[in-house]
């Protein structure tokens, strides 16, 4: 029985979203943002495996931008457009899993304070503190640099948001406690979900003023559960093993998932390579590699993003070499985060759909939901009427 692998390069968009003008970084619309395209223009990318799957052709199809990448020789390619009204992690992942978001997310204003008094009071109640720090839009690494010493002195958690529908809480693992932080976020999440805020994220960190501060790999996302069965639910219900890698378990509230591997991207790639070897017949493996977004996109680090694309490409070559002949592999993204763009937030973009197991061809314009429809067809699941299979 065939297996399916869905790999998400978190934030690796390719421009061209038709409604990008309705989404903003500060006062600047996302029209013209192109994450991989602009990186490839800033410096030559060495990504022969993704190029052989059609990355360069997908960028041109999405945005009209021509980049210096060879034509496809190994896989099928297309550019997928999102219909959900967001440029965030849950929207992108749910939709590629076959469930577009049926509501408009709640976003916190770019003011100080950013959070309603009731939310702040609830955090204080859960943390047992007289107040919180931050309460604003902020870069996750910068707000820790700015407030870590005050956080340690007062014991107050660092709370911040962004252009996404999210509330993040950062706290020092030794001085505040990782388990305590995660428990607070888990208890807060139902209140935020009722407000249609997509995620509450626990952001533990370590370090000191002399050596600097570092976020640890123990991030936890508490996301709203998808409003309908996803391809994960459908596969699991039909008896297929479902393996999550990275933050997939958090995004889908562990629904439809048998197990989940966590860690840094290098650890996740090792977990993926192990699953290519040991995943049973009929398995679905869904992986997210988040450091494109967290370490390079939000920090507007063009060179770092380029190096990570090249690292991923080299590892992807080893993954493809180990696949079985009837396996389906899809490489995609959930949104953009153009490091050449203004601000530090996600960008509304189309995403690449690079496929090994569907011949060498242009798949044409795609929707995110077409990925779920294609995986369903590959695994022998009945169609649910959402999306079309490109197989």
C-alpha positions, 0 to 999 in steps of 0.5 A: 500500500502506498505512503504519503509524506507532506513536508511544510517549509514554514513560511517559504512562500513564492509570491503572487497571492491575488489578494495580497493587497488586503494584508499588511506589514504595518502600513505596507501591503503585502503586494509584491512580497515573494519569500523564496523568489526575493532570496534567490534574487538576493543571492544565488541559491544552491537547491538542486533537488527542489529545482528538479521538482520544479521550484523555479517553475513554480515561482514563475507560475505564482508571481511571474518572477524568473529566478536562476534555477534549472528546470524540473526533471524529477517532479511535478510542480504548481503554485497553491492559493489560499482561500482562508482569510489569514496568513498564519500557521493554523489557516495554512495547515488546516487548509492544506489538510482539507479544512479552510477556516470558516471564520475571521480570526481575532487580532489584537491591536498594535497598541499598548496595552494590546490585550483586553483587561479581562485577558490580562486579569486571567493571565495574572490569575493563572500566574499568581502575579500582580501584572504582566510584562510586554502587553504589546506587539513585539518580535519574540526574540527582541521582547525577551532581550528587552524584558528578561531581566525585569521578568526575573526580578518581578516574576511577571510573565512576558506577554506579546502578540503580532500581526497573527491571531496569537498570544505568546507568553515567554518565561525563563525555564529556571526562574519561572518554570517551564511546566508552570508556563505550559500549564498557564498557556493550556489553562488560558487557551479556552478563553482565547479560543472562544474569542477566535484567537487562533493560538496561545504559545508558550515560549520558554527561554534560558540564559542570563544578561551576561551570556544572552538569552536563548529560546529553547526547543520546548515551545508549545502551541495551543491552537483551536481544534479544526472545525471539521475532519482533516485528512489526518482524521480521515486517514486515521479513521480508515486505519492508516498510521498517522505520524506528525513531525514538528509542531503539527501535533500542536496545530491540530490539537493531536487530533487524528495523530498517532505520535509526534516528534519534536525538536529543532529542525535538524532533529526533525529531519532525522525523525523524517528520515527514520519515518521514511525507513520505518513507516508502515504501508499506508502511513501518512507523515506530516512534517513542519520545519519551523526555523525558516519562519522563526529563525530567519523570516521574522528576523529578516535574515536573508542569508540565514534563510538561504542557508536553511533552504540549502540545508533542507534541499540537501537533506531532501535529496537523501529523503527522496533517495530512500522513498519507495517507488509508490510513495507520494511526497509533497513539499510545500509551505503554509504562508510567506515571511519575506525576509526582504520585506518591511516589518517582521510579520508573515506575508500573504503569498502563494506557496510551492507544491513540489511533488515526487510521485506524480510524474514530471509536469506542470500541475497548473493553478492549485488550491491548498485543499488540493493537497489533501484531496491528492493525499486522500486519492493516493491513500485510497480514501473516498473524496469528501468534496473539498479540493481536487486531486492532481494525481 
